[in-house]
Amino acid sequence: MTPSVRTSRQTTNAASPSTERPRLPVRHQVAFAVRPHARAVGEARRILRDTLLSWGAEGEEEVPRAELVASELLTNALRHAPRAELALTAAEGGGSLFIEVEDGGNPVCAPTVQQAAEDSVSGRGMAIVEALAQRWSWRPPAPRRPQYLGRPPLAQQGQPMTTTPGTVPTGELFAQYEVNVQQPRLLNLIAARMRHTGLVTVSGLTSPESVADFADRVMYRTVYGGDGPLGLHEIRDTGEHAHLVGRAELTRAALDVHTCRPDLVHPPQLVLMACLHPGHEGGQTLLVDGNVLLGDLCRHRPQAAHAFLQPRAATIGRIAAPVFEDVGRRRYLFRLRQDGMVRWSAAVQPFLPVLRTAVQRHQQVLALGHGQGLLIDNAWWATGRCAFTGPRLFLRAEGTARFGVASGFVSRAVPT
């Protein structure tokens, strides 16, 4: 079932099944996955609140009411589908706010408004929704789940990801993660997105100065020797590095998917990449979600997953570390390099084809245009690049977040 509501200042007592979402003149829309755990509802409420405030919603009336509606829908879904991964969608336009929670549950088990006893501690959820919403309805789950923000869907449903590079139109992929750098409470919104997806996309980074300014708003930057006068690392074809191992980023060649500076004891927490010139052909950015990758390996190649979780699975420079480091409380840090700079342990080597095949299977392609950028949690996402022609120029900044966010991702796919 998929309960949904449209909130406004009016209320009615209508409830009926529906085969499609109501049509709105949508101005803003966001969708994100909600994992089933003890703090799921609270986390979703915080993300929804920050998002609605960024859209200009009234904080004293509209936002609390939307939070309560979403909270009741999520609680109801978790009660009837406790192990399902949920998805929450909010869309605003035409003076209305549409909220939908998808649980992929039983299509014949319709939500109902119950008359709870006065001393009952539960059973009032849908009654609250009916009181706050202009109308509400439900619909059976669609044959295929839509691609929600930050979560390629099949990989979260216990099946291997089958998406090939380019399956999701690159414009849609950019829009799924985009935040407006001019909106108020920007850091709060970015913090919420980074906690939930580990990735945001931005526009308006059209000069080195604007890249440096945005980087300084979101991170305490680390500057390395050789970086430019603004402390930004230029990624371009220098014409001097084609013969050097490990320097593919400074050539026109394809760049294997990797995390940034995995040869450091503590790699940078955040990485910002901005496109100042996209080149003539090729040069698309490749993205791999470490959470999805680890989940796929655990479910379908558990021996391989076990090998890449071992403490000395890979040696990069002087650092020997796992590909997926368990730091406690089911949180993992992703560290990956695939070129000649990495030495794999003997226990891992039989599983390298499995890892490389899985990485290729989960690659998403993002063609960044002039002024567009990508901010990632470097312990969650890995990036690469297709080969290119022309004067492609990217700028990169690295550092520690100015907002409270733990590195890496939480995964329940690894057996305890």
Number of C-alpha atoms within 10 A of each C-alpha: 23 27 25 29 27 24 25 17 10 10 16 12 11 11 17 13 16 15 12 11 14 11 8 15 11 14 10 13 18 20 22 24 24 22 23 17 12 8 10 17 20 13 16 22 20 15 21 24 21 23 25 25 17 18 15 11 16 11 13 8 9 17 20 14 17 25 21 16 27 25 20 18 28 27 16 20 25 20 10 14 17 16 13 18 19 22 25 22 19 22 19 21 14 9 11 16 23 23 25 24 26 26 26 20 18 13 13 9 10 16 21 14 14 12 11 13 10 6 6 9 8 9 15 17 21 20 17 15 26 22 16 22 26 19 20 26 24 24 20 21 16 14 7 9 13 13 17 17 23 20 20 21 21 18 20 19 13 14 13 19 20 13 17 13 17 14 12 16 13 18 11 11 20 22 15 19 23 21 19 14 16 10 13 14 13 18 17 17 24 25 22 23 22 26 20 22 22 27 25 23 23 20 20 16 22 17 15 20 12 14 25 19 13 16 23 15 14 20 19 15 21 12 15 12 7 10 14 13 8 13 19 25 19 20 18 19 20 13 10 10 15 16 10 10 10 16 15 21 20 18 20 23 17 17 22 21 24 23 25 22 16 24 20 12 11 9 18 22 20 26 25 26 25 31 26 21 19 23 19 11 13 17 24 21 22 23 22 23 24 27 27 26 23 28 24 24 21 19 17 13 15 16 14 21 24 17 21 27 21 18 14 17 21 23 19 20 12 9 15 19 21 20 25 27 18 19 11 8 9 14 17 23 21 27 26 25 22 18 15 9 13 18 16 17 16 10 13 20 17 13 16 15 11 14 21 13 10 20 21 17 17 24 24 24 24 22 20 24 16 18 19 23 25 21 24 22 29 29 29 27 29 24 21 20 23 18 17 19 14 15 14 19 17 22 24 22 28 27 20 19 23 14 15 12 16 15 23 26 23 19 18 15 17 16 10 5
